[in-house]
């Protein structure tokens, strides 16, 4: 076991960001087909609870006969993830087959937005593609990310979870400030 606070990988490799020896917190959402919401900023617990509540807010899609859709998101509140970024997750989790899919990062920007009551965004990160051929075919890469308005999160999560759309469809449709707020009207 590594010394307290040391960075370690479950297979003995040192990590740059994650101090996680047991990856259960990260693997569980993927095992259940969920999207993990990773807390990477620990400045305010009350703000974190607001972020989780907003992200999990059920949404009624226009024309849906099924009623409100609740995004399949699992909040992961593990201090070992403090400061994690899309790039660090991609680098550190690249060879772990049990952590594949998409994650949301509640980072410092997310927490500041929630604290001030402005538009709330999270960072959507693609951890689904490791094979170079698949990456080229899907026009994405491990760690590709974009910010999305939480009001659009349910639609993105639903479409990605059933492979109705690809990550690039959303990432390539962000506005000039880098935030996805929906597709432009046709």
Number of C-alpha atoms within 10 A of each C-alpha: 8 12 7 7 9 13 18 19 19 13 8 11 10 15 18 14 19 22 22 20 15 10 15 12 16 22 16 17 23 18 14 10 16 19 25 23 25 25 26 22 22 18 11 11 12 11 18 22 13 14 25 18 12 15 27 20 16 15 16 14 13 8 7 9 8 8 12 13 16 16 20 18 20 23 24 20 17 15 15 16 20 18 16 19 18 20 15 16 21 20 15 16 19 17 11 12 10 14 20 23 20 26 28 27 27 28 21 17 15 24 26 18 16 21 16 10 9 10 11 22 29 26 23 29 25 24 22 22 21 18 11 12 10 13 14 11 9 14 13 21 21 24 24 19 25 23 23 24 17 22 18 16 25 22 18 22 21 16 14 18 18 10 10 9 14 16 24 16 14 21 21 12 16 18 15 7 7 14 18 24 18 17 12 8 4 3
